[in-house]
Amino acid sequence: MTSRIIGTGSYAPAQVVTNDDLAKIVETNDEWIRSRTGIGERHIAVDEGTSHMAVEAAKRAVENAGIDPKELDIILLATSSPDNCFPAGACEVQAALGAERAVAYDLSAACSGFLFALNTVNAFIQAGIYRTALVIGADCLSKLTDWSDRGTCVLFGDAAGAAVVQAADSGLKTMVMGSDGVKGPVLSCVARSEGNFLNGKTPQLGYMYMNGQEVFKFAVKKVPECVNQVLEAADMDIEDVKYFVLHQANYRIVEAAARRLKQPIEKFPMNMDRYGNTSGASVPLLLDELNREGRLERGDQIVLAGFGAGLTWGAALIEW
Ligand code: COA
């Protein structure tokens, strides 16, 4: 017994911010951003947050799967930018869908979050504990971004992506997940509040910090490594993989992964030109795009892989 993705959905806020728009608030330009990252524009939330985006993506995934939300046993929301400390955004999704039977909670693994959540619900399904799951990756990093830091503010966008996963005979074949907390400080966002009445500190708003080159080196090494691991574990020839759906952080990272894996770049779909790096939403957003464009056929072998803050990384080999 394993689990199969039976429906996908995604959502991005209506407001599009182009590179030229950003050049009006920080010293940058379209040419620099495109040539270093592949990003042309991104969607930014104005009067909405992570939970709203997660709900919209979830509704679309449930509709695409053709199930009743009451069939859901578990809702897992992967986010590192929840609207609230509690209740969990997943509980807001549960309420909005009327998925009253489902247990709902959040999982924090940044840009690897969707992979971690998918692998977690798969473990529940394989163990026979749950049958039908909703996995969501949603992030609203625009609210954690220092909009005067050109090194980070040009990279990210807001969005949500979701998948309905159900017990099946074929589907998720092999997976790998990893964490390296020692390297955590290279990509971080400090707690929003560190004050209480004893320490006398004033509550603070934290912003994202990133050492771009360290993250780049980590990603270029880790992505091909974990892709090879899931293929080896399944005894699968890399030539049989139709698509590598990688976290959309930077087209140069995707190109480097393709080179190291000796695979044609056409097997690596990309959409960061239109969305930027949407963190936990990135992999399911791209997967939903491929699904709705009719580019995925039953039986296709697809590798998903994500990496990000933690540091964390994860991959899964799935049969569509
Ligand atoms: N516009 C124009 N210039 C910029 C800029 C911007 N938005 N951001 C940085 N620069 C400048 C720097 O200040 C630096 O100038 P200097 O040489 O005068 O000091 C120069 O460009 C080069 O900066 P550097 O950081 O070396 O660029 P880079 O080639 O490493 O590219 C990233 C920067 C962020 C695009 C790249 O490191 C990267 O993609 N890293 C991975 C990030 C990532 O994927 N994060 C998410 C992981 S989930």
Residues whose N, C-alpha, C, O or C-beta is under 5 A from the ligand:
A	BS01	COA	E27 T28 N29 W32 R36 T37 C111 R150 G151 V154 G212 Q213 V215 F216 A249 N250 F307 G308 A309
